[in-house]
Amino acid sequence: MTPGAATTAAADGASVALTETERLWLATSGPVTMCVDPDWEPFERIDEAGRHVGIAADLLRLVATRLGIDIVLYPTASWDESLAASKAGHCRILSFLNRTPERERWLVFTAPIFRDQNIVITREEHPYIGDLHGVSDETVALPRGTMVEERLRRLYPNLQITTTGSEPEAVEMVSEHRADITIRSLIVAAYAIRKEGLFNLKIAGQVPELTNELRVGVLAGEPMLRDILDKGIATVTPQEREAISNRHVAVQIQRGIDYRLVWQVGAAAAVLLLLALYWNRKLARMNRELVRLSTTDPLTGLFNRMKVDGFLEEELARARRTGQSFGVIMLDLDHFKAVNDQHGHQLGDAVLVDVAALLRTGQGPGGLAGRWGGEEFILVCPGADLPETARRAEVLRAAIAAHGFAVGPCTGSFGVAAWRPEDRVEDIVRRADAALYDAKRAGRNRVCRATDETNGMRAQAAG
C-alpha cells in the first residue's frame, strides 16, 4: 500500500485502497451528480418511479458502495439531453459510454467497466455482410450521439446514415422496412429481439473494430474523481459482471395457450401451436448464434477481442490472487496488405485461417488464442513468465515462417510481455504491443520482449 493510503472495506468483503488525499476529497466533495441514458435497455433506463435501473445501474451501485460515494441521479428525458446536461456541468459523471474524440473535449474516462460487441442487424432476407466497406445504397439506422454513429461516419463514408431518438426506434425501422441495417450492441439486440418478438430480424455480421468498451465519463476538471472510480471499478470481478448482465438480459416471453379456444376451434389452435413451436425453435437457433458470435471471430474461428478481454481479466485476477505469472503474445503478419493487394482478399483470408490453425496448436495448456483485429492476433499463456512466453512466441514464429501458404512464404512479428503485480489488463497488452512494433522496426520476422528500464519502455530481441 502507498504511504498515507487507507483501505475501505465493503459489506461483501471487497476492499479499495484510497490515499489520504482521496479520502479527504470524498469527504468534502459532496454528492456526485450523474446523467444516464433514460432509454437504453437492458444497459440502463430511468423507470416510472424515477430510478436508475439496468446493468449500468447495478455495476455503478456496486462501485459506489465499495467506495462510499453518494451518487445522485440527474434526471433527463433523452440521451441528447443527458449529453447537453453533462456539457453544461449539471452532472459530474455520465454513467455508461464509450470514449470518443468528441467526448474527450469535456470528459476524462475511467477504465472499462463493461465490454460488449457490436453486431450488424438486418431483416432475414438480407445477405450476410462480411465487410461494411462493400455496402452501398443502403440505409443504416443509428441512435443519435452514440460512439457507433461518430465512428461509423468516419470509418465508413460509403454508408447512408439516418439517426433516431432511441435504440428501439432504430431496430424497429429495420423491422418495418424503413431502414436496411442497424448496428447495435449484442446485448441490446438480443434483448430487443426477444422482448419485442422481432423475429423477422437476424444477425448479418460483426463489427469488431466497434466493440463497446463502456466506461464512466467524468468532467475533465475532476481527474481525482476519475482515479477514485477507477479503483472501485478494479474490484469488480468478471463473475460479478456476468451475474449482473444475466440478471437483466434474461427476458421472459410468455407464450400461454388458451385451452378453451383449443376445445372450441381445435384446428385453429393446432395452427397456433405449430407457429409457437416454429418461433421457439427459431428463437433457440438465434440464441445459439448470439452465443457463438459473442465469443468467436467468424473467419478464423478463434476467440474474438471481447472474449480475450474477459479471459485477460480472469487471468489478472488469478495472478493477483496466487502470484503466478502469465504471458501475453501479440502477433502481426508482416506486409499483409501486399498479400491482399497482390493475391486478393480470398487468398488473404486463407492465410489468416492457416495462421489461426497454427496458433491453436501452439497456445499451450489452458491458453487462449484470439484475433485482435485485421491481421493481428493475441495469445494468453497462463503460468508463463517472460522467458517462457518468448520461447513459445519463437516456436510460433518459426512455424509460420516454415508453413506452406497458398500465396507463398509469410512471416510474423511478435511482441511478448509478462504480468507484473501493478499491472492492469491494458498495461500488459500495451507493453506487448509496443514490443511488437519494435520487432517490426527491427526488421520483422522476429520476437521482441518488453522490458522496463528507468521507467521507460524498451524492447529487446528474444534470444
C-alpha positions as CSV (number, residue, x, y, z in Angstrom):
1,M,0.0,0.0,0.0
2,T,1.3,3.5,-0.8
3,P,2.3,5.8,2.1
4,G,-0.7,7.7,3.5
5,A,-3.2,5.2,2.0
6,A,-6.1,3.6,3.8
7,T,-8.4,0.8,2.9
8,T,-12.2,0.9,2.7
9,A,-14.0,-2.4,3.0
10,A,-17.4,-3.1,1.6
11,A,-20.0,-5.3,3.2
12,D,-19.2,-8.0,0.6
13,G,-15.5,-8.1,1.8
14,A,-14.1,-6.2,-1.2
15,S,-11.5,-3.6,-0.3
16,V,-10.4,-0.4,-2.0
17,A,-7.1,1.3,-1.1
18,L,-7.5,5.1,-1.2
19,T,-4.9,7.7,-0.3
20,E,-5.5,10.1,2.5
21,T,-5.9,12.8,-0.2
22,E,-8.5,10.8,-1.9
23,R,-10.4,10.1,1.3
24,L,-10.4,13.7,2.2
25,W,-11.6,14.7,-1.2
26,L,-14.5,12.2,-1.0
27,A,-15.4,13.6,2.5
28,T,-15.6,17.2,1.2
29,S,-16.7,17.0,-2.4
30,G,-20.4,16.3,-1.8
31,P,-22.7,14.1,-3.8
32,V,-21.7,13.0,-7.3
33,T,-24.5,14.0,-9.8
34,M,-24.9,11.5,-12.6
35,C,-26.6,11.7,-16.0
36,V,-27.7,8.5,-17.8
37,D,-29.3,7.3,-20.9
38,P,-33.0,7.1,-19.8
39,D,-34.0,4.6,-22.5
40,W,-31.2,2.1,-23.3
41,E,-32.5,-1.3,-22.1
42,P,-31.1,-3.5,-20.7
43,F,-28.0,-1.4,-20.1
44,E,-29.9,1.4,-18.3
45,R,-33.1,3.4,-18.2
46,I,-35.0,5.7,-15.8
47,D,-38.0,3.7,-14.6
48,E,-41.5,5.0,-13.9
49,A,-40.5,5.8,-10.3
50,G,-37.6,7.9,-11.5
51,R,-34.9,5.3,-10.5
52,H,-31.8,4.4,-12.5
53,V,-32.1,0.7,-13.3
54,G,-30.3,-1.8,-15.5
55,I,-26.8,-3.3,-16.0
56,A,-25.1,0.1,-15.6
57,A,-27.1,1.0,-12.5
58,D,-26.2,-2.3,-10.7
59,L,-22.5,-2.0,-11.6
60,L,-22.2,1.6,-10.5
61,R,-24.2,0.9,-7.4
62,L,-21.6,-1.8,-6.6
63,V,-18.7,0.5,-7.2
64,A,-20.3,3.4,-5.2
65,T,-21.0,1.1,-2.3
66,R,-17.4,-0.1,-2.2
67,L,-16.0,3.4,-2.4
68,G,-18.6,5.0,-0.1
69,I,-19.6,7.6,-2.8
70,D,-23.0,9.1,-2.8
71,I,-24.2,9.1,-6.5
72,V,-27.3,11.2,-7.2
73,L,-29.3,10.8,-10.4
74,Y,-29.8,14.0,-12.5
75,P,-32.9,13.1,-14.5
76,T,-33.2,13.7,-18.2
77,A,-35.7,12.8,-20.9
78,S,-33.3,11.6,-23.6
79,W,-29.6,10.8,-24.3
80,D,-29.3,14.1,-26.2
81,E,-30.5,15.9,-23.1
82,S,-28.0,14.0,-20.9
83,L,-25.1,14.9,-23.1
84,A,-26.2,18.6,-23.0
85,A,-26.5,18.5,-19.2
86,S,-23.0,17.0,-18.9
87,K,-21.5,19.6,-21.2
88,A,-23.2,22.3,-19.1
89,G,-21.7,20.8,-15.9
90,H,-25.0,19.8,-14.4
91,C,-23.8,16.2,-13.8
92,R,-20.3,15.3,-12.8
93,I,-20.4,11.9,-14.4
94,L,-22.0,10.1,-17.3
95,S,-22.8,6.6,-16.3
96,F,-22.0,4.2,-19.2
97,L,-20.5,5.3,-22.5
98,N,-17.7,4.7,-25.0
99,R,-14.7,7.0,-25.2
100,T,-14.6,9.0,-28.4
101,P,-12.5,12.1,-29.5
102,E,-15.7,14.2,-29.5
103,R,-16.5,13.3,-25.9
104,E,-12.8,13.8,-24.8
105,R,-13.3,17.5,-25.3
106,W,-15.1,17.7,-22.0
107,L,-14.7,14.4,-20.3
108,V,-12.0,12.1,-18.9
109,F,-12.7,8.4,-18.8
110,T,-12.3,5.5,-16.3
111,A,-11.1,2.1,-17.3
112,P,-13.9,0.0,-19.0
113,I,-16.5,-1.2,-16.5
114,F,-18.2,-3.4,-19.1
115,R,-17.4,-4.7,-22.6
116,D,-19.9,-5.7,-25.3
117,Q,-19.7,-6.5,-29.0
118,N,-21.5,-4.6,-31.8
119,I,-23.2,-6.6,-34.5
120,V,-25.0,-6.0,-37.7
121,I,-28.8,-6.4,-37.6
122,T,-30.8,-6.8,-40.9
123,R,-34.1,-8.4,-42.0
124,E,-34.0,-12.1,-42.6
125,E,-33.8,-11.9,-46.4
126,H,-30.7,-9.7,-46.3
127,P,-27.4,-11.4,-47.3
128,Y,-24.5,-11.8,-44.9
129,I,-22.3,-8.7,-44.6
130,G,-18.6,-9.5,-44.3
131,D,-17.3,-6.0,-44.8
132,L,-19.2,-2.8,-44.3
133,H,-16.9,-1.1,-46.9
134,G,-18.7,-3.2,-49.5
135,V,-22.2,-1.9,-48.5
136,S,-23.6,1.0,-50.6
137,D,-27.1,2.4,-51.4
138,E,-28.5,1.1,-48.1
139,T,-29.7,3.0,-45.1
140,V,-28.3,2.4,-41.7
141,A,-30.4,3.5,-38.7
142,L,-28.5,4.6,-35.6
143,P,-29.4,6.4,-32.4
144,R,-28.0,10.0,-32.3
145,G,-25.0,11.0,-30.3
146,T,-23.5,7.5,-29.9
147,M,-20.0,6.2,-30.4
148,V,-21.2,4.0,-33.2
149,E,-22.6,6.9,-35.1
150,E,-19.5,9.0,-34.6
151,R,-17.1,6.3,-35.6
152,L,-19.2,4.8,-38.4
153,R,-19.3,8.2,-40.2
154,R,-15.5,8.4,-40.0
155,L,-14.7,4.8,-40.9
156,Y,-17.4,4.1,-43.5
157,P,-18.3,7.2,-45.5
158,N,-20.0,4.8,-48.0
159,L,-22.9,4.2,-45.6
160,Q,-26.1,6.3,-45.7
161,I,-26.9,7.0,-42.0
162,T,-30.2,8.1,-40.6
163,T,-30.4,8.9,-36.9
164,T,-33.1,8.1,-34.4
165,G,-34.0,9.2,-30.9
166,S,-33.5,5.7,-29.3
167,E,-32.2,2.2,-29.7
168,P,-35.7,0.6,-30.0
169,E,-36.6,3.0,-32.8
170,A,-33.5,2.1,-34.8
171,V,-34.3,-1.6,-34.6
172,E,-38.0,-1.1,-35.4
173,M,-37.0,0.9,-38.5
174,V,-35.2,-2.1,-39.9
175,S,-38.0,-4.5,-38.9
176,E,-40.6,-2.2,-40.6
177,H,-38.6,-1.8,-43.9
178,R,-37.8,1.9,-43.2
179,A,-34.1,1.1,-43.0
180,D,-31.9,-1.7,-44.2
181,I,-29.4,-2.1,-41.4
182,T,-28.7,-1.2,-37.8
183,I,-25.5,-1.8,-35.9
184,R,-26.2,-2.5,-32.2
185,S,-24.8,-3.9,-29.1
186,L,-25.1,-7.7,-29.0
187,I,-26.8,-7.5,-25.6
188,V,-29.2,-4.7,-26.6
189,A,-30.1,-6.5,-29.8
190,A,-30.7,-9.8,-28.1
191,Y,-32.9,-8.1,-25.5
192,A,-34.9,-6.1,-28.1
193,I,-35.4,-9.1,-30.4
194,R,-36.6,-11.4,-27.6
195,K,-38.7,-8.8,-25.8
196,E,-40.5,-7.3,-28.8
197,G,-40.7,-10.6,-30.8
198,L,-38.9,-9.1,-33.9
199,F,-38.3,-12.5,-35.5
200,N,-38.0,-11.1,-39.0
201,L,-34.6,-9.8,-38.0
202,K,-31.2,-11.6,-38.0
203,I,-27.6,-11.1,-37.2
204,A,-25.8,-10.5,-40.5
205,G,-22.3,-9.8,-39.4
206,Q,-19.9,-8.4,-36.8
207,V,-18.0,-5.1,-36.4
208,P,-15.0,-6.0,-34.3
209,E,-13.5,-2.5,-34.6
210,L,-16.6,-1.0,-32.9
211,T,-16.6,-3.2,-29.7
212,N,-18.2,-1.3,-26.9
213,E,-15.8,-0.6,-24.1
214,L,-18.2,1.1,-21.7
215,R,-16.7,3.5,-19.2
216,V,-17.7,6.2,-16.7
217,G,-17.2,9.7,-18.2
218,V,-16.1,12.3,-15.6
219,L,-15.9,16.0,-16.2
220,A,-12.4,16.9,-17.3
221,G,-11.9,19.2,-14.3
222,E,-12.3,16.3,-11.8
223,P,-9.4,13.8,-12.6
224,M,-9.3,12.7,-8.9
225,L,-12.9,11.5,-9.1
226,R,-11.9,9.5,-12.2
227,D,-9.0,8.0,-10.4
228,I,-11.1,7.1,-7.3
229,L,-13.8,5.5,-9.5
230,D,-11.0,3.5,-11.3
231,K,-10.0,1.9,-8.0
232,G,-13.6,0.9,-7.4
233,I,-14.1,-0.5,-10.9
234,A,-10.9,-2.6,-10.5
235,T,-12.6,-4.5,-7.7
236,V,-15.5,-5.7,-9.9
237,T,-14.8,-9.3,-11.0
238,P,-15.8,-10.9,-14.3
239,Q,-18.1,-13.2,-12.4
240,E,-19.9,-10.2,-10.9
241,R,-20.2,-8.6,-14.3
242,E,-21.7,-11.7,-15.8
243,A,-24.2,-12.2,-13.0
244,I,-25.4,-8.6,-13.3
245,S,-25.7,-8.9,-17.1
246,N,-27.6,-12.2,-16.9
247,R,-30.0,-10.8,-14.4
248,H,-31.1,-8.1,-16.9
249,V,-30.9,-9.9,-20.3
250,A,-33.0,-12.9,-19.4
251,V,-36.3,-11.6,-20.7
252,Q,-39.1,-14.0,-20.2
253,I,-41.6,-14.3,-23.1
254,Q,-44.9,-15.7,-22.1
255,R,-46.5,-17.9,-24.8
256,G,-49.6,-19.2,-23.0
257,I,-52.2,-21.2,-25.0
258,D,-55.9,-20.5,-24.4
259,Y,-57.2,-24.1,-24.0
260,R,-60.8,-23.0,-24.1
261,L,-60.1,-21.8,-27.7
262,V,-58.4,-25.2,-28.3
263,W,-61.6,-27.0,-27.5
264,Q,-63.7,-24.6,-29.5
265,V,-61.6,-24.4,-32.6
266,G,-59.2,-27.3,-32.5
267,A,-57.9,-26.8,-36.0
268,A,-57.1,-23.1,-35.4
269,A,-55.3,-24.0,-32.1
270,A,-53.2,-26.6,-33.8
271,V,-52.0,-24.0,-36.3
272,L,-51.2,-21.6,-33.4
273,L,-49.3,-24.3,-31.6
274,L,-47.3,-25.1,-34.7
275,L,-46.5,-21.4,-35.1
276,A,-45.4,-21.2,-31.5
277,L,-43.1,-24.2,-31.9
278,Y,-41.7,-22.7,-35.0
279,W,-40.9,-19.4,-33.3
280,N,-39.5,-21.1,-30.3
281,R,-37.1,-23.2,-32.4
282,K,-36.2,-20.1,-34.3
283,L,-35.5,-18.2,-31.1
284,A,-33.4,-21.1,-29.8
285,R,-31.3,-21.0,-33.1
286,M,-30.9,-17.3,-32.7
287,N,-29.8,-17.6,-29.1
288,R,-27.2,-20.2,-30.1
289,E,-26.0,-17.9,-32.8
290,L,-25.8,-15.0,-30.4
291,V,-23.6,-17.0,-28.0
292,R,-21.3,-18.1,-30.9
293,L,-21.0,-14.6,-32.3
294,S,-20.4,-13.1,-28.9
295,T,-17.2,-15.1,-28.4
296,T,-15.7,-16.1,-31.8
297,D,-14.3,-14.5,-34.9
298,P,-16.4,-15.6,-37.9
299,L,-13.5,-16.0,-40.3
300,T,-10.9,-17.8,-38.3
301,G,-13.0,-19.4,-35.5
302,L,-10.6,-18.0,-32.9
303,F,-12.0,-16.2,-29.9
304,N,-12.8,-12.5,-30.6
305,R,-11.5,-9.5,-28.8
306,M,-14.3,-9.3,-26.3
307,K,-13.7,-12.9,-25.2
308,V,-10.0,-12.3,-25.0
309,D,-10.6,-9.2,-22.8
310,G,-12.7,-11.2,-20.4
311,F,-10.1,-14.0,-20.3
312,L,-7.3,-11.4,-19.6
313,E,-9.4,-10.0,-16.7
314,E,-9.8,-13.5,-15.3
315,E,-6.0,-14.2,-15.6
316,L,-5.2,-10.9,-14.0
317,A,-7.5,-11.7,-11.0
318,R,-5.9,-15.2,-10.7
319,A,-2.4,-13.8,-10.9
320,R,-3.1,-11.2,-8.2
321,R,-4.6,-14.0,-6.0
322,T,-1.9,-16.6,-6.5
323,G,1.2,-14.6,-7.5
324,Q,1.6,-16.9,-10.5
325,S,2.6,-15.1,-13.7
326,F,1.0,-15.2,-17.2
327,G,2.3,-14.0,-20.5
328,V,0.8,-12.2,-23.5
329,I,2.0,-12.6,-27.1
330,M,0.9,-10.1,-29.8
331,L,1.4,-11.2,-33.4
332,D,1.1,-9.1,-36.6
333,L,1.6,-10.7,-40.0
334,D,4.3,-8.9,-42.0
335,H,3.4,-7.0,-45.2
336,F,-0.1,-8.4,-45.1
337,K,-1.6,-5.6,-47.1
338,A,0.6,-6.6,-50.0
339,V,-0.8,-10.1,-49.8
340,N,-4.3,-8.8,-50.2
341,D,-3.3,-6.4,-53.0
342,Q,-1.4,-9.0,-55.0
343,H,-3.5,-12.1,-54.4
344,G,-6.9,-10.8,-53.4
345,H,-8.9,-10.9,-50.2
346,Q,-10.0,-14.5,-50.6
347,L,-6.4,-15.8,-50.5
348,G,-5.6,-13.3,-47.8
349,D,-8.4,-14.7,-45.7
350,A,-7.0,-18.2,-46.4
351,V,-3.7,-17.1,-44.9
352,L,-5.5,-15.8,-41.8
353,V,-7.3,-19.1,-41.4
354,D,-3.9,-21.0,-41.7
355,V,-2.3,-18.8,-39.1
356,A,-5.2,-19.3,-36.8
357,A,-4.8,-23.1,-37.0
358,L,-1.1,-22.7,-36.2
359,L,-1.9,-20.6,-33.2
360,R,-4.4,-23.1,-31.8
361,T,-1.7,-25.8,-31.9
362,G,0.8,-23.5,-30.1
363,Q,-1.4,-21.9,-27.5
364,G,-0.3,-24.3,-24.8
365,P,-2.2,-25.9,-21.8
366,G,-5.0,-23.6,-20.6
367,G,-4.0,-20.9,-23.1
368,L,-6.2,-18.8,-25.3
369,A,-5.7,-17.6,-28.9
370,G,-7.7,-14.8,-30.3
371,R,-8.0,-12.5,-33.3
372,W,-7.2,-9.0,-32.1
373,G,-8.2,-7.3,-35.3
374,G,-7.3,-7.5,-39.0
375,E,-4.1,-9.4,-39.3
376,E,-3.2,-9.0,-35.6
377,F,-3.6,-11.9,-33.2
378,I,-3.1,-12.4,-29.4
379,L,-2.2,-15.4,-27.2
380,V,-2.6,-15.5,-23.5
381,C,-0.3,-18.0,-21.8
382,P,-1.3,-18.9,-18.2
383,G,1.5,-19.8,-15.9
384,A,4.3,-18.5,-18.2
385,D,6.9,-16.0,-17.2
386,L,8.6,-13.7,-19.7
387,P,11.3,-16.1,-20.9
388,E,8.8,-18.9,-21.3
389,T,6.4,-16.6,-23.2
390,A,9.2,-15.5,-25.5
391,R,10.1,-19.2,-26.1
392,R,6.5,-20.0,-27.1
393,A,6.4,-17.0,-29.4
394,E,9.7,-18.1,-31.1
395,V,8.2,-21.6,-31.8
396,L,5.2,-19.9,-33.4
397,R,7.3,-17.5,-35.4
398,A,9.3,-20.4,-36.8
399,A,6.2,-22.4,-37.6
400,I,4.6,-19.5,-39.5
401,A,7.9,-18.9,-41.5
402,A,8.1,-22.6,-42.4
403,H,4.4,-23.0,-43.3
404,G,3.4,-23.6,-46.9
405,F,0.8,-20.8,-47.5
406,A,-1.1,-20.7,-50.8
407,V,0.4,-17.3,-51.5
408,G,4.0,-18.3,-50.7
409,P,6.1,-17.6,-47.6
410,C,4.7,-15.4,-44.9
411,T,6.2,-14.2,-41.7
412,G,5.1,-12.5,-38.5
413,S,6.4,-10.1,-36.0
414,F,5.9,-10.9,-32.3
415,G,5.8,-8.8,-29.1
416,V,5.7,-10.5,-25.7
417,A,5.1,-9.3,-22.2
418,A,4.5,-10.9,-18.8
419,W,2.4,-9.9,-15.8
420,R,3.7,-7.6,-13.1
421,P,2.0,-7.1,-9.8
422,E,1.0,-3.5,-10.6
423,D,-0.5,-4.3,-14.0
424,R,-3.9,-3.7,-15.3
425,V,-5.0,-5.5,-18.4
426,E,-4.4,-2.5,-20.6
427,D,-0.8,-2.2,-19.2
428,I,0.4,-5.7,-20.2
429,V,-1.3,-5.5,-23.6
430,R,0.3,-2.1,-24.2
431,R,3.7,-3.5,-23.4
432,A,3.3,-6.5,-25.7
433,D,2.0,-4.2,-28.4
434,A,5.0,-1.8,-28.0
435,A,7.4,-4.8,-28.3
436,L,5.6,-5.9,-31.4
437,Y,6.2,-2.6,-33.1
438,D,9.8,-2.7,-32.0
439,A,10.0,-6.1,-33.7
440,K,8.7,-4.5,-36.9
441,R,11.1,-1.6,-36.7
442,A,14.0,-4.0,-36.1
443,G,13.3,-5.8,-39.4
444,R,10.2,-8.0,-38.9
445,N,10.0,-11.8,-38.6
446,R,11.3,-11.8,-35.0
447,V,10.3,-11.9,-31.4
448,C,10.9,-8.9,-29.1
449,R,10.1,-8.9,-25.4
450,A,9.0,-5.9,-23.4
451,T,11.3,-4.7,-20.6
452,D,11.2,-1.8,-18.2
453,E,14.3,0.4,-17.8
454,T,14.5,3.6,-15.8
455,N,10.7,4.0,-16.0
456,G,10.8,3.9,-19.8
457,M,9.8,1.2,-22.2
458,R,12.3,-0.6,-24.4
459,A,12.1,-3.9,-26.3
460,Q,15.0,-6.4,-26.6
461,A,15.2,-9.2,-29.1
462,A,14.4,-12.5,-27.6
463,G,17.4,-14.8,-27.9
